[in-house]
Amino acid sequence: MSPTPAGQPGFPSRRIDAGHAVPAVEALMQRLAPETSRLVMAFVDEELTGWLNIRRNTSALIAHWGTLRHVQTHPRCSGRGIGSALMTAARQIARQDMDLEQLHLAARGGMGLEDFYGRLGVEGGRPLAGRPSLRSRRGSR
């Protein structure tokens, strides 16, 4: 896979290549567990073009909450509906497979992500460490 353009939404502010990405992906894969996590991937012509991770909160008080992590699509695939398809699949998996009632995520502000998530029914919440906290407007279940 070629390096990603620096600063693209969903990607770090610096260029990365397989040498940077592979260890991060391997660490993510080691944390996957059927009880608490799902990795949702998007492919176009057998090439990985996006992914996200759904993690169940392990605290008994909020075990019905999930967190979306690593919501990323390759920049060259922008505007092709891949991010929307990932988010739709995440909602379905969270409800049907993981029995979650709420999904939470944090996104970098000022990257145009608020508009993207807003079109999907996600709304901004209280800022957390300079980043907007987003939650779904679409009711649980």
C-alpha positions as CSV (number, residue, x, y, z in Angstrom):
1,M,0.0,0.0,0.0
2,S,1.4,3.4,-0.9
3,P,1.8,6.1,1.8
4,T,-1.3,8.1,2.7
5,P,-1.5,11.8,2.0
6,A,-0.7,13.8,5.2
7,G,-3.6,15.4,7.0
8,Q,-6.4,13.7,5.2
9,P,-9.5,13.1,7.4
10,G,-9.2,9.8,9.2
11,F,-5.4,9.7,8.7
12,P,-2.6,11.1,10.8
13,S,-1.2,14.6,10.2
14,R,2.0,13.0,8.8
15,R,2.6,10.5,6.0
16,I,2.5,6.8,7.0
17,D,3.5,3.7,5.1
18,A,3.3,0.0,5.8
19,G,6.1,0.2,8.3
20,H,4.0,2.5,10.4
21,A,0.6,0.9,9.7
22,V,1.4,-2.8,10.2
23,P,2.4,-2.6,13.9
24,A,-0.7,-0.5,14.6
25,V,-3.0,-2.9,12.8
26,E,-1.4,-5.9,14.5
27,A,-1.9,-4.2,18.0
28,L,-5.5,-3.6,17.1
29,M,-6.0,-7.2,15.9
30,Q,-4.6,-8.5,19.2
31,R,-7.2,-6.5,21.1
32,L,-10.1,-8.0,19.1
33,A,-12.3,-10.3,21.2
34,P,-15.7,-11.7,20.2
35,E,-17.3,-10.5,23.5
36,T,-16.1,-6.9,23.2
37,S,-15.0,-5.9,19.7
38,R,-15.7,-6.1,16.0
39,L,-13.5,-4.9,13.1
40,V,-15.6,-3.7,10.1
41,M,-13.7,-3.4,6.8
42,A,-14.6,-2.0,3.4
43,F,-13.1,-3.4,0.2
44,V,-13.3,-2.1,-3.4
45,D,-12.0,-4.6,-6.0
46,E,-10.4,-6.7,-3.2
47,E,-8.4,-3.7,-1.9
48,L,-9.0,-2.5,1.7
49,T,-10.4,1.0,1.4
50,G,-11.7,1.6,4.9
51,W,-12.3,0.2,8.4
52,L,-13.6,0.9,11.8
53,N,-13.5,-0.8,15.2
54,I,-16.6,-1.2,17.5
55,R,-15.6,-1.7,21.1
56,R,-18.1,-2.6,23.9
57,N,-17.5,-0.8,27.2
58,T,-16.5,-3.4,29.7
59,S,-17.9,-1.6,32.8
60,A,-21.1,-3.3,34.0
61,L,-22.8,0.0,34.3
62,I,-22.4,1.0,30.7
63,A,-21.8,-2.3,29.0
64,H,-24.7,-1.4,26.6
65,W,-22.5,1.4,25.2
66,G,-20.1,0.9,22.3
67,T,-17.3,3.2,21.0
68,L,-16.4,3.6,17.4
69,R,-12.6,3.7,17.0
70,H,-10.3,4.1,14.0
71,V,-13.0,5.2,11.6
72,Q,-10.9,5.6,8.5
73,T,-11.2,5.5,4.7
74,H,-8.4,5.9,2.2
75,P,-8.3,9.5,0.9
76,R,-8.5,8.5,-2.8
77,C,-11.9,6.9,-2.0
78,S,-13.4,10.0,-0.6
79,G,-16.9,10.8,-1.8
80,R,-17.7,7.2,-2.9
81,G,-19.9,6.3,0.1
82,I,-17.4,4.0,1.8
83,G,-17.5,5.9,5.1
84,S,-21.3,6.0,5.1
85,A,-21.4,2.3,4.3
86,L,-19.0,1.6,7.2
87,M,-21.2,3.6,9.6
88,T,-24.4,1.9,8.5
89,A,-22.8,-1.5,8.9
90,A,-21.5,-0.5,12.4
91,R,-25.0,0.5,13.5
92,Q,-26.4,-2.8,12.3
93,I,-23.6,-4.9,13.9
94,A,-23.8,-3.0,17.1
95,R,-27.6,-3.5,17.5
96,Q,-28.0,-7.0,16.0
97,D,-24.7,-8.7,16.8
98,M,-23.5,-7.0,19.9
99,D,-26.8,-5.9,21.5
100,L,-25.5,-2.3,22.0
101,E,-27.9,0.5,22.6
102,Q,-25.6,3.5,22.1
103,L,-22.5,4.2,20.0
104,H,-20.1,7.0,20.9
105,L,-17.2,8.4,18.9
106,A,-14.7,11.3,19.0
107,A,-13.6,13.1,15.9
108,R,-11.0,15.7,15.1
109,G,-12.6,19.1,14.8
110,G,-12.1,21.4,11.8
111,M,-11.6,18.6,9.4
112,G,-15.1,18.6,7.8
113,L,-16.1,15.5,9.8
114,E,-19.0,17.3,11.6
115,D,-20.8,17.6,8.3
116,F,-20.1,14.0,7.3
117,Y,-21.3,12.6,10.6
118,G,-24.3,15.0,10.8
119,R,-25.5,13.7,7.4
120,L,-25.5,10.2,9.1
121,G,-27.6,11.3,12.0
122,V,-24.8,11.9,14.5
123,E,-24.7,15.0,16.5
124,G,-22.1,16.9,18.3
125,G,-21.9,16.7,22.1
126,R,-19.7,18.3,24.7
127,P,-16.2,19.1,23.6
128,L,-13.6,16.7,25.1
129,A,-9.9,17.8,25.0
130,G,-10.6,20.2,22.1
131,R,-12.5,17.6,20.0
132,P,-16.2,17.3,19.5
133,S,-17.9,14.3,21.1
134,L,-20.5,12.8,18.7
135,R,-23.5,10.8,19.5
136,S,-26.3,9.3,17.4
137,R,-29.6,11.2,17.0
138,R,-31.3,8.0,15.8
139,G,-32.9,6.3,18.8
140,S,-31.5,3.2,20.3
141,R,-32.7,-0.1,18.8
